[in-house]
Amino acid sequence: MMSEDSSAVGTDKRPPMLEESDYESWKIRIER
């Protein structure tokens, strides 16, 4: 429940400073 919440918030309100490539690698790290 907690991980789903944080992931949803991170995807919905991700900082604009994050680049697409950085976001992709960050997402992959969390999924692993």
N, C-alpha and C positions, 0 to 999 in steps of 0.2 A: 504493500500500500504506500509506504513512504517513498520507495524508489520510483513508483509510477508517478507520484505527485511531483517529485523533484524533476523527473525527466519531462513531464508535461510542462512545468513552469519554465524549465530551461529551453525547451523548444519554442514555447509561445513567446517568452520574453527574453530571448537571448541577446546579450549586449551587442550593439552595432559595431563595436570595435573588433569583434571576432570576425576573422576572414572565413570565407567558405571552406577553404582547405583546412584551416585550423578547426573549424566546427566539425567537419567530416571526421578528421583524425580523433577529435575529442569524443565524438559519438561512438566511433568504433571502439575506443578504449573502454567506454562504459559498457557497451554490449558484450565485450569479452569478459 
